[in-house]
Structures are given as structure tokens and as C-alpha cells.
Amino acid sequence: MSSTLHTVAAPLAAGNATSEHRPLIITLFAAFVVATLVITVWAGRQTRSAADFYAGGRQFTGFQNGLAISGDYMSAASFLGIAGAIALFGYDGFLYSIGFLVAWLVALLLVAEPLRNSGRFTMGDVLAYRMRQRPVRTAAGTSTIVVSIFYLLAQMAGAGVLVSLLLGITSDGGKIAIVALVGVLMIVYVTIGGMKGTTWVQMVKAVLLIAGTLLITFLILWRFHFNVSELLGAAATNSGKGDAFLEPGLKYGVSATSKLDFLSLGIALVLGTAGLPHILIRFYTVPTAKAARKSVNWAIGIIGAFYLMTIVLGFGAAALLKNSDIIASNKAGNTAAPLAALEIGGGAGSTGGAILLAVISAVAFATILAVVAGLTLASSSSFAHDIYANVIRRGKATEKEEVRAARWATVLIGIVSIGLGALARDLNVAGLVALAFAVAASANLPTILYSLFWKRFTTQGALWSIYGGLISAVVLVLFSPVVSGKPTSMFKSVDFYWFPLENPGLVSIPLGFLLGWLGSVLSKEEPDKGKYAELEVKSLTGVGAH
């Protein structure tokens, strides 16, 4: 996946400009952290059962869950990355916004309602309904944890960079301490608050993100007299690329490989969203299938409005800032939106600019914390419910033991994320998030769709599609330009890549579907048609759903 989209970086080409306003920045950060901790403790007191911990007691309305889904989905990578993509590449950057929005139509049409009706707490519940429990739950848990860990790693590393640069911390020890702080907060949110606490944090974050983005969008449009043509014209002129800035092909029309890369990225984005575990578990927090549909509708509206505003942020940054200044701050352009906020507020050294920069940065930090909490909850839930309760304990664990295992899993996953985030603090994290999307689209989605809609799907087919999609995506990313061979790679000084695309989706996603079909066709196991009929009725009607 392109580093323009998913590298989370911090907005401090303006470091000197904020030094005198650091007390304000620290105050904003501290206010959000304290407020969310209060919410988490309050929610934790109401978490008494496994259903409370995993699914928030299924008490959230469609609107509340839609807001929480938006908070879970709109990561700082999207917030900073899409605006940067547009600021540097114009029209081609705008295509990211479209990809993210279209992805929700796939989630709505194919996954939201059947998944809500068929499962209980995790993706593994759906997959294991008509297949052999232990191998399928092990595979589902493994895939969930791998996707979540890589996504977590990107967010953790990004948080370290964001906060350390904003606060002027340059030492390695200081950066590691910030990554550790984010990890500790993440562990507290999930172990104390469970799904209830995490959901409320995500709702608060979504409101803050929309409000902050709306403010900057309004100010940019105001600068250009609310004339979109004037804004686009200024962006094209200031970019130095003229009309080509407003036409397709600036980034993805350079070569045949770049065109294939865009196709691969688009497929991964559109299909990967419907297989992301931290998004899938959100459908279990509502009481009915109707509420699940309503929550996705609300999410589409909120996310759609947000991505429309990122277009203004991106073209506004291109119009207000020199292309060279954006690249000097961050090669991937991820500082474009915060630098535009600084500029629109009065420029470097101004109080207004520093305030807007502080607000946008605090919102980005809030975004990271909320997404990190959702990811941690998804992976710890899958470990406790799928692997511990149903594989290790063979379904004999009590609810209390299961929740305790989830809390310990949260601590362990948090420690792993802190360690990996600290190691990755200076690396390009694009490949890590690319891997998360690619695995979700390659392993999770084929298995979910086959389970729900194909009566001949077998346990062997599920294992082949999950492990095949997982392994192929991992291998292709490891040997792609994301990891080595280019100035933007994770390891710049070595070159061992042989797969030319930055995203493996074009190969690994069809392979995941193919292996699921092939494994089922070659399997000697006779599919349980009765179980499939039960699942079909349950998924389509909601009869017997939890």
C-alpha cells in the first residue's frame, strides 16, 4: 500500500513555531486522555458479563454504533495520509477517498447483516458454525491477531512520531517512552472498559475528528471565498504541475507497473474493509439486524462527509503551501493537513496558527488512541473466545475465565505492540498497514463469504483460504518495494525485493478465493447441509440470533 496513504507522521516542520505554545498542546492532549479515562472507568463499572466485554451488552443504537464504526475506521493514517496524497498528487490522491467510501458499500451489502445474525462475539463464531470448531477457530484467531498486530504497529509507531515531534522530543528514549504511554493507555481502555468503554471513546473521537476537520475545511473555503473553482485553480498553479494536477495519471499513470499498483491497492482497500476484524466485531454491539444496517448507513454518511472534507484539506494544502515545503516536512506528504491548519491560522509564529495546529494534532492523537483500542479489543477477544475458550478449554471455560483471558491477552498484545512500535519508530509503516488490509481481503473475506453463501464450503477450504491468503500476502509484502530496495522502503540500505507491486492484493486476494474453492472441491469431508440451511436462515432472517 502506498506510503502516501498509510504512513502516520507528525506535523512539525513547524516545530519552532509551536515551542512557545507547548503548554496549550500538552493541555489539549491531557484533557482528551483524562476525559476518555473517565469514560472508560464509568463503562468498566457496567461491564459484568462476556457479552458486556465483547459486545457492549448489545445495547448501542444504530446511530451510536455508526458513530463508533466511523471512529474505528477513520484512522490518523487516513486523516493525515489522504490529505497528503491529494496535496502531492492531486486527482490521483482523491481516488483514495473514493476507494474508502466504496468499501463501505461492500460491507453493507455483503457482510453487515448476515454477520450480525450469524455470530456471537467474533468472526470465528460464523466460520465455526458448520465446520470443525478447533482448526477453524485457530485459523480465524491467528488471522485476526496478525491483522490487528500489524495495524497496531503502524498506529503505535505513528503516535510516537506525532507526539514526540509536537513536544520537541528528539531522543530515542523519549520516543520509546511515548510509544509505551500509548500502549499503556490502550491496555487500560480495553481491560477496564471492554467494548463499552472502547465504543464510547470511539464516539467521542469521531465527533472531535469531524469537528476539527469541519473547522479547517470551513477556514480553507473561506480563504478562497467558498469558490471551489478558485481553490482548485490555485492548487493546480501552486503545485507547479498545472492542469495535470487536476487530471488522472500524475502518480498512477507513470508506468504499467504503477497502473497495476493502483488496481491492486484499490482491490485491497475496497475488499479489505469488509474483512477487518476490528470493524467486523462492531456489528455485534447492536441488538438487532435492523440496527446493524442502520449503523452502517450512518457510518457511510459520516465517513463520506469526512472524506469529502479531506478533498478540501488536500487541495487547500496544495494551494496554500509550496510542494517543496510539504515534501521537506514529510516525503509522503502526511504533514500537509496540519501544516495547512498552521498556515490558515496565521502562519508560523502566530497564536492562531499554533492553536489550530495544536487542535488538529490533538485530534490526530485522539484518533490513534481510539483505533488502537478497537484493534486491541478485536485481537484479545479473538484469542480469548476462539483460541482459549473453544480450542484450549474445548468450550468448557466459564464467562468469567473467558473475560479474564481476554484481559490478559490485552496486556500481552499491548506489550508486543509497545516493543514492535518502539523498534519501528523510524521505519516507514506503510507496509505494515498494507499487510493488514491485504490479509483481511485475502484471508478473512473469502472465508466469510464462502461460509455464508456456499453450501459446499468445507473445513479444509476454510483453512486453505485463511492460511493461503495470510501466507501469500505476508510473503509478497516482505519481498516488495515496501520493505526493501527504494528510498521509501522500510530497509533502505538493502535490496531483496522481486515482487514489483507495493500492494499484494492483485495476487493474494484472488489466490485466497481460489484456495478456498480448491480446498473445498478436493476435500473428502461431506459438508453438513443441515447446518448450512440453519446458518442460511439465521443469517438472512435473524431467527435465533444473539
C-alpha positions as a printed NumPy array, in Angstrom:
array([[  0.   ,   0.   ,   0.   ],
       [  1.273,   3.405,  -0.876],
       [  3.182,   5.189,   1.846],
       [  1.225,   8.282,   0.892],
       [ -1.909,   6.704,   2.27 ],
       [ -0.925,   4.939,   5.423],
       [  2.311,   6.284,   6.904],
       [  1.355,   8.188,  10.016],
       [  3.744,  11.086,  10.533],
       [  3.777,  14.227,  12.607],
       [  3.228,  17.766,  11.621],
       [  6.265,  19.514,  12.769],
       [  8.108,  21.233,  10.059],
       [  6.655,  23.972,  12.234],
       [  8.436,  22.769,  15.36 ],
       [  9.882,  26.117,  16.287],
       [  6.533,  27.787,  15.793],
       [  4.898,  25.648,  18.456],
       [  7.601,  25.716,  21.11 ],
       [  6.11 ,  28.718,  22.913],
       [  2.637,  27.167,  22.698],
       [  3.586,  23.728,  24.006],
       [  1.65 ,  24.213,  27.278],
       [ -1.508,  24.581,  25.149],
       [ -0.668,  21.439,  23.164],
       [  0.043,  19.427,  26.327],
       [ -3.184,  20.706,  27.915],
       [ -5.278,  19.612,  24.91 ],
       [ -3.651,  16.172,  24.865],
       [ -4.072,  15.761,  28.632],
       [ -7.719,  16.885,  28.511],
       [ -8.588,  14.214,  25.959],
       [ -6.718,  11.484,  27.827],
       [ -8.374,  12.365,  31.158],
       [-11.846,  12.602,  29.589],
       [-11.522,   9.212,  27.88 ],
       [-10.154,   7.573,  31.027],
       [-13.177,   8.845,  32.982],
       [-15.481,   7.389,  30.3  ],
       [-13.582,   4.083,  30.406],
       [-13.827,   3.758,  34.202],
       [-17.548,   4.588,  34.056],
       [-18.128,   1.983,  31.338],
       [-15.973,  -0.554,  33.19 ],
       [-18.317,  -0.469,  36.175],
       [-21.122,  -1.638,  33.879],
       [-19.11 ,  -4.491,  32.345],
       [-20.245,  -7.623,  34.17 ],
       [-20.545, -10.411,  31.578],
       [-18.78 , -11.702,  28.477],
       [-21.484, -10.055,  26.331],
       [-20.698,  -6.733,  28.045],
       [-16.941,  -7.104,  27.487],
       [-17.082,  -8.363,  23.878],
       [-20.213,  -6.668,  22.54 ],
       [-21.054,  -3.855,  24.97 ],
       [-24.133,  -5.778,  26.115],
       [-25.6  ,  -5.229,  22.605],
       [-27.122,  -2.03 ,  23.961],
       [-25.935,   0.548,  21.428],
       [-28.332,   2.14 ,  18.954],
       [-27.753,   2.186,  15.207],
       [-26.652,   5.833,  15.345],
       [-24.278,   5.277,  18.269],
       [-22.729,   2.238,  16.601],
       [-22.468,   4.099,  13.29 ],
       [-20.582,   6.859,  15.061],
       [-18.314,   4.299,  16.763],
       [-17.676,   2.486,  13.45 ],
       [-16.696,   5.852,  11.961],
       [-14.338,   6.414,  14.879],
       [-12.85 ,   2.953,  14.389],
       [-12.444,   3.358,  10.633],
       [-11.172,   6.93 ,  10.237],
       [ -7.62 ,   6.409,  11.459],
       [ -4.989,   9.12 ,  11.656],
       [ -3.389,   7.407,   8.683],
       [ -6.433,   8.288,   6.599],
       [ -6.81 ,  11.737,   8.119],
       [ -3.198,  12.753,   7.529],
       [ -2.431,  10.452,   4.593],
       [ -5.281,  11.197,   2.186],
       [ -4.876,  14.954,   2.531],
       [ -1.164,  14.458,   1.853],
       [ -1.853,  12.251,  -1.182],
       [ -4.098,  14.918,  -2.686],
       [ -1.663,  17.729,  -1.823],
       [  1.159,  15.958,  -3.694],
       [ -0.654,  14.11 ,  -6.497],
       [ -3.95 ,  15.947,  -6.985],
       [ -6.585,  13.827,  -8.706],
       [ -4.781,  10.532,  -8.078],
       [ -4.758,  11.266,  -4.352],
       [ -8.504,  11.976,  -4.459],
       [ -9.065,   8.401,  -5.675],
       [ -8.162,   7.15 ,  -2.172],
       [-11.212,   8.914,  -0.736],
       [-13.444,   7.175,  -3.273],
       [-11.915,   3.775,  -2.517],
       [-12.542,   4.073,   1.207],
       [-16.156,   5.121,   0.714],
       [-16.978,   2.422,  -1.857],
       [-15.551,  -0.127,   0.596],
       [-18.481,   0.553,   2.893],
       [-20.964,  -0.466,   0.215],
       [-19.299,  -3.897,   0.152],
       [-19.546,  -4.101,   3.947],
       [-23.21 ,  -3.058,   3.867],
       [-24.339,  -5.304,   1.013],
       [-22.386,  -8.472,   1.803],
       [-21.309,  -8.604,   5.43 ],
       [-23.075,  -6.378,   7.991],
       [-26.462,  -8.051,   8.443],
       [-25.549, -11.745,   7.859],
       [-22.551, -11.441,  10.178],
       [-24.606,  -9.776,  12.911],
       [-27.236, -12.535,  12.654],
       [-24.829, -15.483,  12.455],
       [-22.157, -14.744,  15.032],
       [-21.937, -14.022,  18.7  ],
       [-18.682, -12.216,  19.506],
       [-16.058, -12.876,  16.807],
       [-15.55 , -13.791,  13.151],
       [-14.639, -17.309,  14.314],
       [-18.223, -17.834,  15.536],
       [-19.521, -17.574,  11.972],
       [-16.816, -19.738,  10.426],
       [-17.094, -22.497,  13.036],
       [-20.886, -22.756,  12.905],
       [-20.956, -25.568,  10.325],
       [-17.326, -26.749,  10.388],
       [-14.862, -28.416,  12.731],
       [-14.511, -25.991,  15.619],
       [-10.902, -26.255,  16.721],
       [ -8.939, -25.921,  13.446],
       [-11.227, -23.209,  12.049],
       [-11.248, -21.135,  15.243],
       [ -7.453, -21.447,  15.481],
       [ -7.109, -20.173,  11.909],
       [ -9.613, -17.34 ,  12.441],
       [ -7.905, -16.3  ,  15.686],
       [ -4.469, -16.379,  14.067],
       [ -5.613, -14.248,  11.12 ],
       [ -7.355, -11.733,  13.4  ],
       [ -4.315, -11.348,  15.632],
       [ -1.905, -10.951,  12.672],
       [ -4.059,  -8.277,  11.008],
       [ -4.551,  -6.429,  14.288],
       [ -0.886,  -6.566,  15.343],
       [  0.336,  -5.089,  12.058],
       [ -2.315,  -2.391,  12.103],
       [ -1.475,  -1.717,  15.753],
       [  2.211,  -1.449,  14.986],
       [  1.58 ,   1.258,  12.416],
       [ -0.623,   3.265,  14.791],
       [  1.793,   2.899,  17.714],
       [  4.78 ,   3.99 ,  15.662],
       [  2.768,   6.887,  14.287],
       [  1.723,   8.007,  17.75 ],
       [  5.358,   8.037,  18.854],
       [  6.368,  10.213,  15.925],
       [  3.359,  12.526,  16.231],
       [  3.701,  13.315,  19.92 ],
       [  7.495,  13.352,  20.123],
       [  7.832,  15.865,  17.301],
       [  4.992,  18.039,  18.583],
       [  6.537,  18.206,  22.025],
       [ 10.06 ,  18.622,  20.685],
       [ 11.319,  15.252,  21.914],
       [ 14.23 ,  14.051,  19.788],
       [ 15.905,  11.356,  21.894],
       [ 15.263,   7.678,  21.215],
       [ 14.427,   7.142,  24.887],
       [ 11.776,   9.861,  24.761],
       [ 10.174,   8.404,  21.626],
       [ 10.096,   4.918,  23.145],
       [  8.518,   6.355,  26.306],
       [  5.711,   7.899,  24.219],
       [  5.061,   4.618,  22.404],
       [  4.929,   2.937,  25.831],
       [  2.48 ,   5.587,  27.096],
       [  0.127,   4.958,  24.168],
       [  0.406,   1.215,  24.797],
       [ -0.42 ,   1.589,  28.491],
       [ -3.446,   3.784,  27.704],
       [ -4.593,   1.195,  25.163],
       [ -4.312,  -1.609,  27.732],
       [ -6.263,   0.448,  30.303],
       [ -9.066,   1.281,  27.842],
       [ -9.647,  -2.349,  26.887],
       [ -9.021,  -4.174,  30.199],
       [-11.184,  -1.786,  32.223],
       [-13.797,  -0.615,  29.737],
       [-14.111,  -3.555,  27.341],
       [-16.346,  -2.922,  24.342],
       [-18.475,  -0.372,  26.221],
       [-15.539,   1.833,  27.125],
       [-13.913,   1.443,  23.712],
       [-17.169,   2.295,  21.918],
       [-17.694,   5.495,  23.9  ],
       [-14.07 ,   6.539,  23.288],
       [-14.578,   5.936,  19.558],
       [-17.78 ,   8.004,  19.544],
       [-16.062,  10.935,  21.271],
       [-13.116,  10.675,  18.875],
       [-15.407,  10.616,  15.814],
       [-17.135,  13.804,  16.953],
       [-13.773,  15.509,  17.607],
       [-12.361,  14.427,  14.245],
       [-15.398,  15.581,  12.279],
       [-15.487,  18.896,  14.202],
       [-11.761,  19.551,  13.708],
       [-11.874,  18.642,  10.015],
       [-15.027,  20.749,   9.516],
       [-13.333,  23.766,  11.105],
       [-10.245,  23.57 ,   8.869],
       [-12.399,  22.887,   5.787],
       [-14.543,  25.951,   6.526],
       [-11.495,  28.179,   7.014],
       [ -9.867,  26.99 ,   3.774],
       [-13.063,  27.54 ,   1.785],
       [-13.452,  30.942,   3.43 ],
       [ -9.927,  31.87 ,   2.296],
       [-10.976,  31.11 ,  -1.287],
       [-14.378,  32.863,  -1.   ],
       [-16.208,  29.495,  -0.961],
       [-15.37 ,  29.171,  -4.65 ],
       [-14.239,  25.619,  -5.371],
       [-13.009,  26.536,  -8.864],
       [-10.783,  29.219,  -7.351],
       [ -9.421,  26.706,  -4.826],
       [ -8.681,  24.072,  -7.489],
       [ -7.107,  26.657,  -9.794],
       [ -4.846,  27.928,  -7.023],
       [ -3.863,  24.35 ,  -6.124],
       [ -3.004,  23.491,  -9.735],
       [ -0.946,  26.662, -10.159],
       [  0.851,  26.446,  -6.813],
       [  1.674,  22.751,  -7.282],
       [  3.817,  23.63 , -10.295],
       [  2.126,  20.901, -12.34 ],
       [ -0.645,  22.971, -13.916],
       [ -3.712,  21.222, -15.327],
       [ -2.049,  17.815, -14.929],
       [ -2.6  ,  18.213, -11.162],
       [ -6.368,  18.041, -11.719],
       [ -6.244,  15.112, -14.164],
       [ -5.674,  11.363, -13.664],
       [ -2.225,   9.838, -14.013],
       [  0.148,  12.025, -12.011],
       [  1.056,   9.153,  -9.684],
       [ -0.537,   6.033, -11.141],
       [ -0.184,   6.754, -14.858],
       [  3.608,   6.812, -14.886],
       [  4.113,   3.184, -15.983],
       [  2.296,  -0.098, -16.459],
       [  3.534,  -1.214, -13.034],
       [  2.12 ,   1.898, -11.341],
       [ -1.263,   1.29 , -13.006],
       [ -1.274,  -2.293, -11.72 ],
       [ -0.246,  -0.989,  -8.287],
       [ -3.264,   1.29 ,  -8.197],
       [ -5.565,  -1.568,  -9.203],
       [ -4.026,  -3.753,  -6.5  ],
       [ -4.361,  -1.022,  -3.877],
       [ -7.961,  -0.333,  -4.855],
       [ -8.95 ,  -4.003,  -4.627],
       [ -7.307,  -4.332,  -1.193],
       [ -8.992,  -1.193,   0.139],
       [-12.463,  -1.998,  -1.161],
       [-12.474,  -5.676,  -0.188],
       [-10.216,  -5.469,   2.868],
       [-12.568,  -3.212,   4.808],
       [-15.263,  -5.906,   4.919],
       [-12.717,  -8.31 ,   6.419],
       [-11.082,  -6.068,   9.032],
       [-11.652,  -7.77 ,  12.42 ],
       [-11.948,  -4.542,  14.462],
       [-14.703,  -3.383,  12.067],
       [-16.483,  -6.773,  11.97 ],
       [-16.895,  -7.032,  15.755],
       [-18.703,  -3.685,  15.796],
       [-21.75 ,  -5.342,  14.21 ],
       [-22.233,  -7.441,  17.365],
       [-22.784,  -4.392,  19.611],
       [-26.328,  -3.669,  18.365],
       [-29.462,  -5.55 ,  19.46 ],
       [-30.955,  -6.318,  16.023],
       [-30.061,  -6.822,  12.361],
       [-32.039,  -3.686,  11.547],
       [-29.834,  -1.704,  13.909],
       [-26.745,  -3.226,  12.222],
       [-27.976,  -1.996,   8.833],
       [-28.781,   1.403,  10.291],
       [-25.34 ,   1.672,  11.883],
       [-23.626,   1.019,   8.532],
       [-25.873,   3.614,   6.869],
       [-24.881,   6.181,   9.489],
       [-21.228,   5.187,   9.097],
       [-21.427,   5.675,   5.314],
       [-22.883,   9.163,   5.799],
       [-20.343,  10.231,   8.418],
       [-17.346,   8.671,   6.666],
       [-18.499,  10.028,   3.296],
       [-18.734,  13.569,   4.7  ],
       [-15.282,  13.193,   6.249],
       [-13.647,  12.031,   3.018],
       [-15.289,  14.843,   1.067],
       [-13.672,  17.249,   3.523],
       [-10.269,  15.61 ,   3.075],
       [-10.503,  16.679,  -0.583],
       [-10.732,  20.316,   0.544],
       [ -7.9  ,  19.751,   3.036],
       [ -5.668,  18.218,   0.343],
       [ -6.292,  20.754,  -2.405],
       [ -6.237,  23.53 ,   0.209],
       [ -2.797,  22.409,   1.367],
       [ -1.614,  22.346,  -2.268],
       [ -2.967,  25.872,  -2.778],
       [ -1.565,  27.331,   0.467],
       [  1.805,  25.559,   0.732],
       [  4.728,  25.034,  -1.587],
       [  5.118,  21.479,  -2.785],
       [  8.758,  21.525,  -1.701],
       [  7.796,  22.604,   1.837],
       [  5.332,  19.703,   2.185],
       [  7.929,  17.197,   0.976],
       [ 10.642,  18.744,   3.178],
       [  8.387,  18.226,   6.193],
       [  7.498,  14.65 ,   5.223],
       [  8.29 ,  12.882,   1.949],
       [  4.944,  11.093,   1.935],
       [  3.038,  14.369,   2.445],
       [  1.431,  13.298,   5.711],
       [  2.043,  16.678,   7.336],
       [  0.006,  18.528,   4.688],
       [ -3.224,  18.895,   6.702],
       [ -1.572,  20.105,   9.956],
       [  0.696,  22.486,   8.011],
       [ -2.376,  23.822,   6.196],
       [ -4.012,  24.362,   9.613],
       [ -0.931,  26.272,  10.762],
       [ -0.962,  28.398,   7.601],
       [ -4.696,  29.122,   7.608],
       [ -4.494,  30.155,  11.267],
       [ -1.913,  32.853,  10.561],
       [  1.318,  31.019,   9.745],
       [  4.406,  30.062,  11.731],
       [  4.856,  32.103,  14.897],
       [  1.196,  33.163,  15.11 ],
       [ -1.015,  32.269,  18.058],
       [ -3.924,  31.351,  15.762],
       [ -1.74 ,  29.036,  13.707],
       [ -0.319,  27.364,  16.8  ],
       [ -3.811,  26.853,  18.26 ],
       [ -5.155,  25.273,  15.062],
       [ -2.058,  23.085,  14.748],
       [ -2.442,  22.003,  18.375],
       [ -6.138,  21.203,  17.876],
       [ -5.531,  19.159,  14.712],
       [ -2.612,  17.327,  16.314],
       [ -4.636,  16.533,  19.453],
       [ -7.458,  15.234,  17.245],
       [ -4.96 ,  13.055,  15.347],
       [ -3.679,  11.676,  18.661],
       [ -7.254,  11.013,  19.812],
       [ -7.803,   9.199,  16.529],
       [ -4.807,   6.958,  17.112],
       [ -5.89 ,   6.055,  20.655],
       [ -9.421,   5.138,  19.577],
       [ -8.279,   2.988,  16.638],
       [ -5.612,   1.306,  18.777],
       [ -8.219,   0.409,  21.418],
       [-10.533,  -1.097,  18.784],
       [ -7.743,  -3.179,  17.279],
       [ -6.592,  -4.454,  20.667],
       [-10.125,  -5.434,  21.648],
       [-10.592,  -7.349,  18.376],
       [ -7.397,  -9.357,  18.784],
       [ -7.794, -10.052,  22.526],
       [-11.447, -11.077,  22.025],
       [-10.491, -13.476,  19.258],
       [ -7.743, -15.02 ,  21.375],
       [ -9.946, -15.446,  24.45 ],
       [-13.164, -16.539,  22.722],
       [-11.827, -18.542,  19.778],
       [ -8.462, -19.927,  20.892],
       [ -8.64 , -20.047,  24.717],
       [-12.304, -20.88 ,  25.351],
       [-13.078, -23.076,  22.336],
       [ -9.707, -24.605,  21.377],
       [ -7.644, -24.833,  24.574],
       [-10.552, -25.301,  27.015],
       [-12.785, -27.065,  24.425],
       [-15.816, -24.918,  25.258],
       [-15.671, -25.604,  28.997],
       [-14.412, -22.164,  30.118],
       [-16.797, -20.046,  32.191],
       [-17.642, -16.482,  31.133],
       [-15.527, -15.156,  33.976],
       [-12.496, -17.205,  32.876],
       [-13.005, -16.132,  29.273],
       [-13.087, -12.414,  30.117],
       [-10.044, -12.837,  32.364],
       [ -8.199, -14.476,  29.451],
       [ -9.202, -11.564,  27.192],
       [ -7.798,  -9.065,  29.694],
       [ -4.506, -10.946,  29.983],
       [ -4.369, -11.214,  26.187],
       [ -4.824,  -7.428,  26.022],
       [ -1.82 ,  -6.939,  28.298],
       [  0.331,  -9.326,  26.243],
       [ -0.733,  -7.808,  22.914],
       [ -0.1  ,  -4.354,  24.366],
       [  3.433,  -5.324,  25.438],
       [  4.169,  -6.831,  21.997],
       [  2.821,  -3.704,  20.287],
       [  4.911,  -1.418,  22.506],
       [  8.051,  -3.414,  21.711],
       [  7.412,  -3.543,  17.963],
       [  6.234,   0.088,  17.866],
       [  9.448,   1.179,  19.577],
       [ 11.536,  -0.761,  17.06 ],
       [  9.539,   0.662,  14.142],
       [  9.562,   4.277,  15.314],
       [ 11.892,   5.36 ,  12.491],
       [ 10.588,   2.993,   9.799],
       [  8.118,   3.567,   7.013],
       [  4.962,   1.995,   8.429],
       [  3.092,   1.895,   5.115],
       [  3.898,  -1.774,   4.543],
       [  2.531,  -2.727,   7.941],
       [ -0.918,  -1.313,   7.267],
       [ -0.772,  -2.612,   3.7  ],
       [ -0.267,  -6.053,   5.141],
       [ -3.266,  -5.623,   7.442],
       [ -5.585,  -4.709,   4.565],
       [ -4.141,  -7.35 ,   2.256],
       [ -4.517, -10.136,   4.843],
       [ -8.065,  -9.042,   5.673],
       [ -9.052,  -9.114,   1.999],
       [ -7.072, -12.268,   1.151],
       [ -7.831, -14.487,   4.158],
       [-10.856, -13.224,   6.085],
       [-13.242, -12.057,   3.374],
       [-13.165, -15.16 ,   1.119],
       [-13.731, -17.402,   4.134],
       [-16.622, -15.293,   5.451],
       [-18.377, -15.096,   2.072],
       [-17.94 , -18.81 ,   1.328],
       [-19.206, -19.716,   4.816],
       [-22.31 , -17.583,   4.44 ],
       [-23.215, -18.215,   0.803],
       [-21.699, -21.529,  -0.45 ],
       [-23.182, -24.79 ,   0.82 ],
       [-20.224, -26.931,  -0.4  ],
       [-17.655, -24.984,   1.599],
       [-15.7  , -27.261,   3.948],
       [-13.277, -27.057,   6.858],
       [-10.351, -27.751,   4.503],
       [-11.498, -24.928,   2.215],
       [-11.64 , -22.533,   5.173],
       [ -8.145, -23.481,   6.329],
       [ -6.699, -23.205,   2.823],
       [ -8.237, -19.783,   2.204],
       [ -7.241, -18.325,   5.587],
       [ -3.701, -19.68 ,   5.751],
       [ -3.16 , -19.368,   1.996],
       [ -4.304, -15.751,   1.93 ],
       [ -2.328, -14.952,   5.074],
       [  0.945, -16.526,   3.929],
       [  0.789, -15.232,   0.344],
       [  0.076, -11.661,   1.485],
       [  2.9  , -11.752,   4.051],
       [  5.443, -13.224,   1.628],
       [  4.609, -10.84 ,  -1.224],
       [  4.824,  -7.77 ,   1.037],
       [  8.138,  -8.97 ,   2.522],
       [  9.617,  -9.208,  -0.971],
       [  8.076,  -5.976,  -2.306],
       [  9.468,  -2.408,  -2.612],
       [  7.635,  -1.566,   0.625],
       [ 10.275,  -3.477,   2.618],
       [ 13.478,  -3.019,   0.607],
       [ 15.092,  -1.549,  -2.479],
       [ 13.753,   2.029,  -2.548],
       [ 14.336,   5.305,  -0.632],
       [ 10.815,   4.965,   0.824],
       [ 11.291,   1.314,   1.893],
       [ 11.472,   0.145,   5.49 ],
       [ 15.042,  -1.032,   4.948],
       [ 16.596,   1.427,   2.509],
       [ 20.138,   0.046,   2.541],
       [ 19.294,  -3.467,   1.313],
       [ 17.576,  -4.736,  -1.806],
       [ 15.953,  -8.164,  -1.865],
       [ 12.594,  -7.441,  -3.481],
       [ 11.358,  -9.367,  -6.518],
       [  7.602,  -8.624,  -6.356],
       [  7.19 ,  -5.286,  -8.195],
       [  3.923,  -4.046,  -6.616],
       [  3.639,  -2.23 ,  -3.287],
       [  0.366,  -3.988,  -2.502],
       [ -0.09 ,  -7.774,  -2.945],
       [ -3.889,  -7.614,  -3.276],
       [ -3.962,  -8.217,  -7.023],
       [ -2.356, -11.633,  -6.464],
       [ -3.173, -12.671,  -2.88 ],
       [ -6.919, -11.841,  -2.902],
       [ -7.813, -13.985,  -5.96 ],
       [ -5.497, -16.649,  -4.523],
       [ -7.428, -16.637,  -1.225],
       [-10.727, -17.16 ,  -3.092],
       [ -9.179, -19.794,  -5.35 ],
       [ -7.674, -21.772,  -2.462],
       [-10.983, -21.699,  -0.577],
       [-12.752, -23.162,  -3.609],
       [ -9.984, -25.657,  -4.392],
       [ -9.682, -26.854,  -0.784],
       [-13.434, -27.496,  -0.651],
       [-13.586, -29.279,  -4.025],
       [-10.657, -31.559,  -3.133],
       [-11.89 , -32.227,   0.404],
       [-13.177, -35.678,   1.308],
       [-15.329, -34.141,   4.027],
       [-19.045, -34.096,   3.271],
       [-20.471, -30.611,   4.004],
       [-23.225, -30.552,   6.638],
       [-26.176, -29.385,   4.525],
       [-28.448, -29.206,   7.539],
       [-26.082, -26.854,   9.34 ],
       [-25.765, -24.732,   6.197],
       [-29.556, -24.467,   5.941],
       [-29.707, -23.371,   9.58 ],
       [-26.956, -20.787,   9.002],
       [-28.672, -19.51 ,   5.85 ],
       [-31.981, -18.964,   7.625],
       [-30.249, -17.418,  10.623],
       [-28.065, -15.063,   8.566],
       [-30.888, -13.861,   6.318],
       [-33.718, -13.591,   8.847],
       [-32.051, -13.14 ,  12.225],
       [-34.085, -16.008,  13.739],
       [-32.166, -17.374,  16.713],
       [-29.55 , -14.617,  16.562],
       [-27.972, -13.492,  19.832]])
